[in-house]
Amino acid sequence: MLPGSAIVDVLSRLVDKSLVNGPTIGETRFTQLQTLLEYGTARLDDSNETNTLRARHAAFYRRFAETPTRDFEEQEHTNGANA
């Protein structure tokens, strides 16, 4: 898991490499390129692990929604973010 201070730097490097669209004036969101989304989706479909990874993703965010922020962050650092 990246520390908060590193996120902007990493996103800026991805924008520089044209892998992510940077925010426009007045915006704060970065967006993934559609071609990368399509590529990743195709690779995931080819792996036959789509349902497994969707379930892991849902379980991670269910725990996130049900856990107070401080406890969740401590748990993730302790467990190594194994969703």
C-alpha positions as CSV (number, residue, x, y, z in Angstrom):
1,M,0.0,0.0,0.0
2,L,1.4,3.4,-1.0
3,P,1.7,6.1,1.7
4,G,-0.6,9.1,0.9
5,S,2.4,11.3,0.3
6,A,3.5,9.1,-2.6
7,I,0.2,8.9,-4.5
8,V,0.4,12.2,-6.3
9,D,4.0,11.5,-7.4
10,V,3.0,8.1,-8.8
11,L,-0.1,9.5,-10.5
12,S,2.0,12.3,-12.0
13,R,4.5,9.8,-13.4
14,L,1.7,7.7,-14.9
15,V,0.3,10.9,-16.6
16,D,3.8,11.7,-17.9
17,K,3.8,8.2,-19.5
18,S,0.3,8.7,-20.9
19,L,-1.1,5.8,-18.9
20,V,-3.5,7.9,-17.0
21,N,-5.4,11.1,-17.8
22,G,-4.6,13.9,-15.4
23,P,-7.3,16.2,-14.0
24,T,-8.4,19.2,-16.0
25,I,-8.7,22.7,-14.6
26,G,-11.0,22.7,-11.6
27,E,-11.0,18.9,-11.4
28,T,-9.2,16.6,-9.0
29,R,-9.9,13.2,-10.6
30,F,-7.4,11.1,-12.5
31,T,-8.9,8.7,-15.0
32,Q,-7.7,5.5,-16.6
33,L,-7.4,5.4,-20.3
34,Q,-10.2,3.4,-21.9
35,T,-7.8,1.3,-23.9
36,L,-6.1,0.2,-20.7
37,L,-9.4,-0.7,-19.2
38,E,-10.3,-2.7,-22.2
39,Y,-6.9,-4.5,-22.2
40,G,-7.1,-5.3,-18.5
41,T,-10.7,-6.5,-18.8
42,A,-9.7,-8.8,-21.7
43,R,-6.7,-10.2,-19.8
44,L,-8.9,-10.8,-16.7
45,D,-11.5,-12.6,-18.8
46,D,-8.7,-14.8,-20.4
47,S,-7.5,-15.7,-16.9
48,N,-10.9,-17.3,-15.9
49,E,-10.5,-15.5,-12.5
50,T,-13.1,-12.8,-13.1
51,N,-15.6,-14.1,-10.5
52,T,-12.9,-14.8,-7.9
53,L,-11.4,-11.3,-8.2
54,R,-14.8,-9.6,-8.2
55,A,-15.7,-11.5,-5.0
56,R,-12.4,-10.4,-3.4
57,H,-12.9,-6.8,-4.5
58,A,-16.5,-6.8,-3.1
59,A,-15.2,-8.4,0.2
60,F,-12.5,-5.8,0.5
61,Y,-14.9,-2.8,0.1
62,R,-17.5,-4.4,2.3
63,R,-14.9,-4.6,5.1
64,F,-13.8,-1.1,4.3
65,A,-17.4,0.2,4.7
66,E,-18.0,-1.7,7.9
67,T,-14.7,-0.9,9.6
68,P,-13.8,2.4,11.2
69,T,-11.0,4.0,9.2
70,R,-8.3,3.9,11.8
71,D,-8.9,0.2,12.6
72,F,-9.0,-0.7,8.9
73,E,-5.7,1.0,8.1
74,E,-4.0,-0.8,11.0
75,Q,-5.4,-4.1,9.9
76,E,-4.3,-3.6,6.3
77,H,-0.8,-2.7,7.4
78,T,-0.7,-5.8,9.6
79,N,-2.1,-8.2,7.1
80,G,-0.4,-6.8,4.0
81,A,-3.6,-5.8,2.2
82,N,-4.7,-9.3,1.5
83,A,-8.2,-8.8,0.4
